[in-house]
Amino acid sequence: MKDLESWLKERRITEVECLVTDITGIARGKITPVSKFVAEKGMRLPESVLLQSVTGDYVEDDIYYSLLDPADIDMICKPDGGAAYPVPWALEPTAQVIHDCFDKMGNPIELSARNQLKKVLALYAEQGWRPIVAPEMEFYLTKRCEDPDLPLQPPIGRSGRQETGRQSFSIDAANEFDPLFEDMYDWCEAQGLDIDTLIHEEGTAQMEINFRHGDPLTLADQVFLFKRTLREAALKHDVAATFMAKPVTNEPGSAMHIHQSVLDAKSGRSVFSNADGTMSQLFLHHIGGLQKFIPESLPLMAPNVNSFRRFLPDTSAPVNVEWGEENRTCGLRVPDSTPQNRRVENRLPGADANAYLAIAASLLCGYLGMIQKLNPSAPVQGRAFERRNLRLPFNLEQALERMEHCAELETYMGNKFVTGFVAVKRVENENFKRVISSWEREFLLLSV
């Protein structure tokens, strides 16, 4: 925990970006002079920002007023001293401080994504467990494009040429954007973001950044800030960076793979391994919980209409909750590791997901398996792409319907959160359906 006032003085900060995240993961808040920030020790925001959709719309009135005060009152946002970071791309010394949301009685607000992750971590703590996660973020670099009707194109690199074809793990293809990535690494280092390996992924100008493993709340904060950082670095170099799940036709989608393990809070030993190094029952139950509850909580990991384009047939994304050792065709992969580092990689969340909610949901699914002692299916040997007995919902509408009828999600995340989240996503889905696509114009305009 930082002494915020001293921390701000040491860095001669003049402005503070006071941040909360909405359901989508958009940074909302206020920019304030440091003197006012120190004096007020927080900010007030309308609680309605937590029910705002990605298009800026709100849920229907009957749901809105059942979840929020009809007077549209403010919530109290308190800074987290452990979540203060410099803004290295700002023109003057600026800090960004992530806040938590409370009502006027001091109770955590259920609609807050960050509060939801804290609730899940408290469940683990009650059992004497400490979860560890390591996210992997995939993204595309593209040419900047002002017209959303036009397909995205690869940007021009240092060579003066666009990337063509698949360049998986190519060092030279990644080096085409060295100046951008040097700024990205410098800015991440200035903020203390624990990013590790940079990889050129399968898609054209698609990259991946791996985070070092650690505390789930800290890593969710860092993913949230990393998205801001990368977008700023891209803009500086006149390109765009996108975390859309499927931004380019006929190219692979972008995932947020979540590696997760659980330690005994006192001893620090992995509860996923027995003394002889074999898989523990708790590990198998954790996988069993992921298998049972990911299909019920999928919108928290695939929250947008576009998210489900990543799950279309013949893509590189697994469309199942099968599990297997060293098997990337499974939605749940168990990497080869030492017993102490035994973990499961949830390969289903998209890069477009709100990191707080995706990590909370993934850990909650595993927790429920451990508490309910759920047994997983047999591990898959060979390809799992063609397996259909453990498939996922096919579209956002189907997924939202399953989510709102899941008793466990309502119990642990709260009726208000589940109702609010589903309502926001339905508003976005209705807005999507009002837009006529280029496919419809191309194939139906003069043919039907």
VOVEXVO-285020 format. One record per residue (C-alpha): z, x, y; residue in one letter. Coordinates in steps of 0.2 Angstrom, whole numbers, plus 2048, in hexadecimal, padded with zeros to 3 digits. Example, Ala and Ser with C-alpha at 12.3 -4.5 7.8 and 13.67 -1.06 7.14 Angstrom:
! residues 2
82783E7EAA;8248447FBS;
//
This chain:
! residues 448
800800800M;7FB807811K;805806820D;7F77FE829L;7FD80183BE;7FF814838S;7EE81482EW;7E580C83CL;7ED818849K;7E982883FE;7D682383ER;7D681D850R;7CF80C84BI;7CA80185AT;7C37F2850E;7C87E9840V;7BD7DE835E;7C97D282EC;7C17CC81DL;7C37BE810V;7B67BA803T;7B07A8800D;7AB7A17EFI;7997AA7F0T;7A17BB7F5G;79B7BB807I;7A67C4813A;7AE7B8820R;7BB7BB82DG;7BD7C283EK;7BA7D2848I;7C97D6853T;7CF7E485EP;7DC7EF855V;7E97EB861S;7E87D885DK;7E77DB84BF;7F77E584BV;8007D8856A;7FB7C984CE;7FC7D183BK;7EF7C6834G;7E37B8839M;7E07A6837R;7D079E830L;7CA78C82CP;7CE78A81AE;7BD781819S;7B4793819V;7BA794806L;7AF784802L;79F78A80CQ;79078C801S;78479B802V;77879080DT;78678C819G;78977A813D;79877280DY;79D7677FFV;79C754800E;7A974C80BD;7B27437FDD;7B57547F4I;7B875D804Y;7C675280AY;7CE7527F9S;7CF7657F9L;7D276880BL;7DD761819D;7D3754822P;7D875C833A;7CE76C82ED;7DE777830I;7DF78A830D;7E5794821M;7EF7A4824I;7E77B481FC;7F27C381DK;7EB7D581CP;7EE7DE80BD;7F47F0810G;7EC7F7800G;7DB7F0805A;7D77F8815A;7C7803817Y;7BE80C824P;7AC805829V;7A2816829P;79280E82FW;79A80683FA;79680E850L;7A880F855E;7B881184AP;7B9801840T;7C47FC831A;7C17EE825Q;7D07E681EV;7D07D9810I;7DC7CA812H;7E47BE807D;7E47AB80AC;7F47A180BF;7F978F811D;80678C81FK;81478C811M;80F79D80CG;8077987FBN;7F77A17F5P;7E87967F8I;7E07917E8E;7CE7917EEL;7CF7A37F2S;7C57AE7E6A;7D17BD7E9R;7E07B27E5N;7D87AC7D5Q;7D77BE7CFL;7E97C17D4K;7EE7B27C9K;7E57B97BAV;7ED7CA7BCL;7FE7C27BDA;7FB7B97ACL;7F87CA7A5Y;8077D27ADA;8127C47A6E;80D7CA794Q;8117DC799G;7FE7E0799W;7F47E97A6R;7E17E67A6P;7D57F47ABI;7C37F17B0V;7B37FB7B5A;7A57F27BDP;7937F77BCE;7887F17CAM;7757EF7C9E;76A7EC7D8F;7587ED7DFY;7527F77EEL;7437EE7F5T;7387EE805K;73F7E4813R;7377D3814C;7397C6821E;7307B8818D;73A7B1809P;72A7A9802D;7237BB7FEL;7277C47EEP;7327D37F0L;72A7E47EFQ;7307F67EAP;7348007F9P;72C8107FEI;7358207F9G;735832800R;7248357F8S;71D828803G;71881D7F3R;71F80E7EBQ;72780F7DAE;71C8087CCT;7208047BAG;7318067B1R;73B8157B6Q;74A8137ABS;7578217AEF;74A82B7B8S;7528387C3I;74383B7CED;7418287D0A;7538277D6A;7518367E1N;74382D7EBE;7518257F4F;75D8347F6D;760832809P;766820806L;7718247F7F;778833800E;77E82780ED;78481B801M;78F8287F8Y;79582F809D;79A81E80FW;7A28197FEC;7AC82A7FEE;7B2826810A;7B881580AQ;7C081C7FAG;7B58117EFL;7B58187DDD;7A38187D9I;79D8247CCD;78C8257C4T;77B8207CCL;76E81B7BFI;75C8157C1H;75B8057B7E;74D7FD7AEE;7457F37BCG;73A7FA7CAT;7458027D7A;7547FA7CEQ;7648057CEM;7758047C7E;78680B7CEI;79580C7C2N;7A780B7C8F;7B58157C1R;7C180B7B7H;7D18047BFG;7DB7F67C6D;7D17E67C6P;7D67E07D7L;7D27F17DFT;7C17F17D6L;7BD7E07DBA;7C17E57EDD;7B67F47EBQ;7A77EB7E4V;7A87DF7F3F;7A87ED7FFL;79B7F77F5F;78E7E97F7K;7917E980AR;78F7FC80AT;77F7FD800L;7777F080BR;77C7F981AE;77580A813A;76580180EA;7627FA81FL;76580B827K;75681181DH;74B802820D;74C7FB80FV;7567EC808A;7627EC7F9A;7657DC7EFT;7727D77E2F;7687C77DEM;7697C47CBA;7567C37C9K;74D7C87D9P;73C7CD7D3V;7317C47C7T;72E7CD7B6N;73B7DA7B9E;74C7DB7B1P;75B7D27BAG;76A7DA7C1S;77B7D97B9A;78D7DD7BDM;7937E47ACH;7A67E37ABI;7AE7F079FH;7C07E979CQ;7CF7EF792S;7E17EB791V;7F07F8792L;8027F578ED;80A7F579FA;81980079AK;81280D78ES;80080D795G;7F980C783R;7EA801780S;7EF7F1777V;7DD7F0771F;7E07FE764S;7EC800755N;7F780F752A;7E9815746D;7DB813753G;7D480374CT;7D07F3755M;7E07E9758S;7E27D6756Q;7E47D5769L;7D37DD76BF;7CB7D175FL;7D37C2767H;7CE7C8778H;7BC7C8772I;7BF7B776AG;7C57B077BG;7B57B7784L;7AA7AF777Q;7B279E779K;7B579D78BF;7A77A6793I;79B798790P;7A878C799E;7AA7987A8S;79879F7A9L;7967997BCP;7A37A57C1L;7987B37BAM;7877AB7BDA;78A7A17CDP;77979D7D3N;7697957CEV;7607A67CEN;76E7AD7C3S;7677A37B4F;7557AB7B6R;75E7BB7B0R;7617B27A0F;74F7AD79CL;7487B278BP;7407C3789D;74B7CB797T;7567D9794S;7667CF797A;76F7C8788P;7707B5788V;77F7B477BN;7917B7779V;78F7C1769E;7987D2768W;7947E275FG;7987F5760E;78C7FF76BE;7807F076BN;7787EB77CR;76F7DC775T;7807D4774C;7897CB783G;7997D477EL;7967E777AR;7A47F2773V;79F804779P;7A381376ED;7B481A775S;7C4821770T;7D281576AP;7DB81777BQ;7CB812784N;7C5804779R;7BE7F6784R;7B17E8784V;7A27E8790E;79F7D6796N;78C7D779AR;78A7C57A0L;78F7C57B2P;7817C77BFG;7827D37CDA;7817C37D8D;7927BE7D3A;7A27BE7DDN;7AA7CD7D6A;7BC7C57D8Y;7B77B67CEL;7AC7BF7C1A;7BA7CB7BDI;7C77BD7BDA;7BD7B27B2A;7B97C07A6S;7CB7C67A4L;7D17B47A3L;7C67B0794C;7CC7C078BG;7DE7BB790Y;7DC7AA788L;7D67B1778G;7E57BC777M;7F17AE77BI;7E87A276FQ;7E57AF762K;7D37AB761L;7C87B4754N;7B77BA759P;7A77B874ES;7A17C6743A;79A7D474DP;7877D574EV;77E7E3746Q;76C7E574DG;7647DA75AR;76E7CB761A;7607C576DF;75A7B8760E;76B7B175CR;76D7A0762R;77E79A75BN;7887A2769L;77C79F778R;78079A789L;77C78B795P;76A78C79AF;76C7887ACN;7787867BAL;77A7737B9E;77E7747A6Q;78A7827AAA;7937797B8L;79676A7ADE;79E77479FR;7A977D7ACM;7B076D7B4E;7B57677A3H;7BE77679DC;7D077279CA;7D578579BE;7CD7897ACL;7D577A7B4E;7E67807ADT;7E57927B2Y;7D97927C2M;7DF7817C8G;7D67707CAN;7D37737DDK;7CA7837DAF;7BF77D7CBV;7BB76D7D5T;7B77777E5G;7AD7847DCF;7A27787D2V;79F76D7E2A;79977C7ECV;78D7817DFK;7867707DDR;78376F7F0V;7797807EEE;7707797DFN;76B7697E8E;7657747F7N;75A77E7EBF;75276F7E3K;74C76A7F5R;74177A7F7V;7307797F0I;72C7897E7S;71C7947E7S;7197907D5W;71877E7D8E;70C7817E6R;70178C7DCE;7007827CCF;7037707D1L;6FC76F7E3L;6E976C7DDL;6EC7697CBS;6F67597C8V;
//
